[in-house]
Structure formats: structure tokens, C-alpha cells
Amino acid sequence: MIHPGHKEDCCGCCACGAVCPHGAIRMVPDGMGFLYPQVDAGLCVDCGLCERVCTFTRPRSREEEDMAREAEVLRFPDFLDRSQSGGLAYALMRKAVAVGYKVYGAAMDADFVVRHRRVEDLEGLQALRLSKYVQSDMAGVPAQVLADLKVGRSVFFTGTACQCAGIASLCRTYRSGGSDARPSARSGEGSRPRLLLMDIVCHGVPAPYVWRDYLDHVSRRQGGKLRSALFRDPAQGWHASKEKLVFEDATLVRDDYAFLYYQRYMMRPACHACPYACLSRPSDVTAADCWGIEKALPGFADDNRGCSLMLVHTPAGHAFAADFPDRHLRRMLPLKEVLQENLQRPVSPSPFAGLFARVYRTMGFAAVFHLFGQRALPVRAARKLRRWVKTIKRRSS
Ligand SMILES: Cc1cc2nc3c(=O)[nH]c(=O)nc-3n(C[C@H](O)[C@H](O)[C@H](O)COP(=O)(O)OP(=O)(O)OC[C@H]3O[C@@H](n4cnc5c(N)ncnc54)[C@H](O)[C@@H]3O)c2cc1C
């Protein structure tokens, strides 16, 4: 029976709940809103399927990682206004819908909770666009993907690498005899695979309850009803990380939530031990921001409006991403010229992450906001101290 001994051992992909034929596993949120499996010992028959499907802590070979490989950079000018990087993820999802795939991705519900959902048309795809900097709730989603495959539907799943790995492992487990229903996800009608996976490169996923409480905090101060929220507003420029909160009578553009995220206080513990933060990915195609494009390819994307990096890992991925019907620019580059940290190693936690979690759980969001936020006295003092140290170093060298 699955029982993640340490929080670092579970990424919350929810594959274990989906594979259990006895319905013995429920995903339950912890104090920060991260989902973890809880096994009902009365229903569990100890068949071991949940342990078999979990790939998160299994050692992965990095032998196939080729630092000398080429990567593709792409830009879809018509999508930049509502895409987080160059619009690649949206272009791939559009293509998938056009050829009949059911597309899964992360959307923000009317209550501002981020959940994975299935969409079937271009209108539905609009909710999947843009990055949501919070862990997406996957409860029930792997089971729905499996059900789709079982009845012959084709699925294009998008998510973080750990979510893609969970879906892939679930399908493998079924194929290898985990159940009577064995969707052969890699053999569809014609030459098109029934399951395609696209992952996004990920810096780590923040706590859902911190996002919820941040919105509550701002709404209470603002005193109006929150109409919409964007984690990173493309209108501020690709390099900016500012959230946009639209109230009935005011629009706020600020970076208090982004500050907490980039300080690495509130990420899922497993993100700091992520086995997929490397070039060997559990997907067909990877989409990322192409940081460094201005230097690597001057003139291609110098306007601070976004550029995508694409890595393709499988023949199915190559076939699918070989062309796009939408207007785009596309170039090959040596990967090492645009290789970012998150494709090489997991992000390390802030030394204060444990304290942040304890204060948040015991005293609530207002306390962490005042103690760890960018206007907090200790943070301002540390910033000042860093500036002094820099100045002293500069003067003495
Ligand atoms: C938490 C997080 C951290 C990221 N960190 C990095 C990073 O360090 N380096 C980097 O290059 N790129 C990172 N990205 C991805 C990047 O910001 C772009 O989203 C990605 O390159 C796709 O953008 P696009 O313009 O191609 O299309 P868009 O239309 O902007 O693509 C959105 C896609 O992202 C998926 N998505 C959005 N939010 C989530 C979520 N919470 N969980 C799972 N899937 C989600 C959607 O399903 C959709 O497929 C991160 C994204 C998230 C959500």
C-alpha cells in the first residue's frame, strides 16, 4: 500500500488513486493545500498496484541526455498577447483539437482554484492558456484520461513533467496487466498515437492555499469583488513577473505573490527532489520559455513579448510537432546556448521554507505576508545588507 514516508516522495500526480481497483485511495490536502494519498485500510487488499504505478522516486537514467543536441525555438506572433512564452503550448493544443484529440490542461475555475480539466474545442482551450503558478488539482483526472482511452478517444495531455509521468505510468500499468481494460495508448488509428504528452518546464509548483489566501487578503483590503486574476500578466512584458487582479472598480498589478514564489518559500517539497528536472523528460514534447534568446539569436525575439523553446523526445512527438497550421517563426539552435537551470537540476528550497510553512499553518497568511513578503522588515533589512556587502566588495576590489 502506498504511503509516502516523506513529503519529498509524492508529487501529487494522483495516478495511485486512479489505478486502485478498490477505490481505497483518496487524495487529501495537507495544511498548504497539496494533495497526498490516503489509503482506506478497510478497502485495501494490498495488491501493490499503487506502488507499481508510482514512478516519482524511482531512479532515472540520465545516460541519454545529450547536452550537444539542438533545440528548436518558436514564436507564434498571433498568440503572444495571451501566452506565457512564445505560444507553443497553445499552438500544440490547437493542433490537437483540430485533429480530434481531447485536450487536458490546467485552468482556473470561477472560484480561482486551479484544476486540470478536459476540453474539446477552441473555445474551451482559452481557459488552458497562460501559466498558473500554483499546483493544479489533478484529483480524478488520471482516471478520466484512462476512461477516455478505454472507449477509444485520443488524448493530448498537458501538464508538469511529474503529471505527465503519472499519466504515462498509469497507462503502462494497465497495459502490463493491472486491469482487464488495457488501452493501448501508443497505437491509434492510422499512425497517430492515442495518447500524446506535452510537459512544460517547471520551476516548482506553489501551495494552492497560499494563492487562495493571498486573493482573500488582497480582496479584503480592496473591499470589492474579485472578477479575474492572472498570475503573470503578458501586458507587463515577458520578463516581468506581475500578477494582475481585476476588481469591480479597480485593477491591481503587483508582484507580492510572485515575490513569495521566486523566494522558493512555498513550493511542494517534492519539487526540490524532482527527478524530471533534466533533459530526459517523460513526455513526447516539452515546451518552455526560451530564456537567453536575445543573446543566442539577436533579432528573433528582442521585443520582450515571449519566445518558446521546444524539445522533442519521441518519434510521435516529432511527427506531431513537425508543422503547424498557424503563422510562426521557427529556428534550430545548439541547446547549450539556451539551456536553463530547470532543465538541469531541481530548484533548491529557501532556507526559510520550513519556517514559512510552520508560520503559515499556525498563524495564517497575514503572518507570512508580514514576515516574508517583500515589504517585510527582515526582507528589507536583508536586501539592504546585501547591497552594502556588494558596495564594500566593489570598493575593496
Ligand atoms: C508553476 C510553473 C512553473 C514554470 N516554470 C518554468 C520555468 O522555470 N522555465 C520555463 O521555461 N518555463 C516554466 N513554466 C512554463 C512557461 O511559463 C510557459 O507556460 C510554457 O512555456 C508554455 O507557454 P506557451 O506560451 O507555450 O503557452 P501557454 O498558452 O501560455 O501555455 C499554458 C500551458 O501550461 C499549462 N499549465 C499552466 N499552468 C499549469 C499548472 N499549474 N500545472 C500544469 N500545467 C499548467 C496549461 O495546461 C497549458 O498547456 C512554468 C509554468 C508553471 C505553471
The ligand as an SDF file (V2000), in Angstrom:
LIG
                    3D

 53 58  0  0  0  0  0  0  0  0999 V2000
    4.3550   26.5570  -11.9840 C   0  0  0  0  0  0  0  0  0  0  0  0
    5.0400   26.8090  -13.2870 C   0  0  0  0  0  0  0  0  0  0  0  0
    6.4200   26.9950  -13.3350 C   0  0  0  0  0  0  0  0  0  0  0  0
    7.0680   27.1910  -14.5540 C   0  0  0  0  0  0  0  0  0  0  0  0
    8.4220   27.3330  -14.5500 N   0  0  0  0  0  0  0  0  0  0  0  0
    9.0600   27.4630  -15.7280 C   0  0  0  0  0  0  0  0  0  0  0  0
   10.4890   27.5540  -15.7840 C   0  0  0  0  0  0  0  0  0  0  0  0
   11.1580   27.5470  -14.7460 O   0  0  0  0  0  0  0  0  0  0  0  0
   11.0870   27.6390  -17.0040 N   0  0  0  0  0  0  0  0  0  0  0  0
   10.3580   27.6490  -18.1650 C   0  0  0  0  0  0  0  0  0  0  0  0
   10.9520   27.7100  -19.2280 O   0  0  0  0  0  0  0  0  0  0  0  0
    9.0250   27.5690  -18.1530 N   0  0  0  0  0  0  0  0  0  0  0  0
    8.3520   27.4810  -16.9670 C   0  0  0  0  0  0  0  0  0  0  0  0
    6.9790   27.3890  -16.9570 N   0  0  0  0  0  0  0  0  0  0  0  0
    6.2420   27.2880  -18.2520 C   0  0  0  0  0  0  0  0  0  0  0  0
    6.1440   28.5690  -19.0410 C   0  0  0  0  0  0  0  0  0  0  0  0
    5.8610   29.6600  -18.1810 O   0  0  0  0  0  0  0  0  0  0  0  0
    5.0550   28.5050  -20.1210 C   0  0  0  0  0  0  0  0  0  0  0  0
    3.8290   28.2190  -19.5660 O   0  0  0  0  0  0  0  0  0  0  0  0
    5.2470   27.4430  -21.1220 C   0  0  0  0  0  0  0  0  0  0  0  0
    6.4760   27.6890  -21.7490 O   0  0  0  0  0  0  0  0  0  0  0  0
    4.0770   27.4050  -22.1070 C   0  0  0  0  0  0  0  0  0  0  0  0
    3.7670   28.7010  -22.5710 O   0  0  0  0  0  0  0  0  0  0  0  0
    3.2030   28.9500  -24.0460 P   0  0  0  0  0  0  0  0  0  0  0  0
    3.3900   30.3740  -24.3990 O   0  0  0  0  0  0  0  0  0  0  0  0
    3.8180   27.9470  -24.9580 O   0  0  0  0  0  0  0  0  0  0  0  0
    1.6580   28.6280  -23.9960 O   0  0  0  0  0  0  0  0  0  0  0  0
    0.5500   28.9320  -22.9060 P   0  0  0  0  0  0  0  0  0  0  0  0
   -0.7440   29.0520  -23.6230 O   0  0  0  0  0  0  0  0  0  0  0  0
    0.9070   30.0300  -22.0030 O   0  0  0  0  0  0  0  0  0  0  0  0
    0.5960   27.5300  -22.1000 O   0  0  0  0  0  0  0  0  0  0  0  0
   -0.0620   27.1880  -20.9570 C   0  0  0  0  0  0  0  0  0  0  0  0
    0.1790   25.6990  -20.7750 C   0  0  0  0  0  0  0  0  0  0  0  0
    0.6860   25.4590  -19.4830 O   0  0  0  0  0  0  0  0  0  0  0  0
   -0.1430   24.5210  -18.8020 C   0  0  0  0  0  0  0  0  0  0  0  0
   -0.2040   24.9410  -17.3940 N   0  0  0  0  0  0  0  0  0  0  0  0
   -0.4540   26.1700  -16.9420 C   0  0  0  0  0  0  0  0  0  0  0  0
   -0.4270   26.1800  -15.6050 N   0  0  0  0  0  0  0  0  0  0  0  0
   -0.1700   24.9290  -15.1970 C   0  0  0  0  0  0  0  0  0  0  0  0
   -0.0320   24.3070  -13.9320 C   0  0  0  0  0  0  0  0  0  0  0  0
   -0.1500   24.9830  -12.7890 N   0  0  0  0  0  0  0  0  0  0  0  0
    0.2260   22.9910  -13.8890 N   0  0  0  0  0  0  0  0  0  0  0  0
    0.3440   22.2780  -15.0330 C   0  0  0  0  0  0  0  0  0  0  0  0
    0.2330   22.8070  -16.2710 N   0  0  0  0  0  0  0  0  0  0  0  0
   -0.0220   24.1190  -16.3440 C   0  0  0  0  0  0  0  0  0  0  0  0
   -1.5080   24.6010  -19.4870 C   0  0  0  0  0  0  0  0  0  0  0  0
   -2.2040   23.4010  -19.3480 O   0  0  0  0  0  0  0  0  0  0  0  0
   -1.0990   24.8750  -20.9300 C   0  0  0  0  0  0  0  0  0  0  0  0
   -0.7970   23.6840  -21.5950 O   0  0  0  0  0  0  0  0  0  0  0  0
    6.3130   27.2220  -15.7540 C   0  0  0  0  0  0  0  0  0  0  0  0
    4.9360   27.0540  -15.7140 C   0  0  0  0  0  0  0  0  0  0  0  0
    4.2900   26.8470  -14.4950 C   0  0  0  0  0  0  0  0  0  0  0  0
    2.7920   26.6430  -14.4790 C   0  0  0  0  0  0  0  0  0  0  0  0
  1  2  1  0
  2  3  1  0
  2 52  2  0
  3  4  2  0
  4  5  1  0
  4 50  1  0
  5  6  2  0
  6  7  1  0
  6 13  1  0
  7  8  2  0
  7  9  1  0
  9 10  1  0
 10 11  2  0
 10 12  1  0
 12 13  2  0
 13 14  1  0
 14 15  1  0
 14 50  1  0
 15 16  1  0
 16 17  1  0
 16 18  1  0
 18 19  1  0
 18 20  1  0
 20 21  1  0
 20 22  1  0
 22 23  1  0
 23 24  1  0
 24 25  2  0
 24 26  1  0
 24 27  1  0
 27 28  1  0
 28 29  2  0
 28 30  1  0
 28 31  1  0
 31 32  1  0
 32 33  1  0
 33 34  1  0
 33 48  1  0
 34 35  1  0
 35 36  1  0
 35 46  1  0
 36 37  1  0
 36 45  1  0
 37 38  2  0
 38 39  1  0
 39 40  1  0
 39 45  2  0
 40 41  1  0
 40 42  2  0
 42 43  1  0
 43 44  2  0
 44 45  1  0
 46 47  1  0
 46 48  1  0
 48 49  1  0
 50 51  2  0
 51 52  1  0
 52 53  1  0
M  END
$$$$
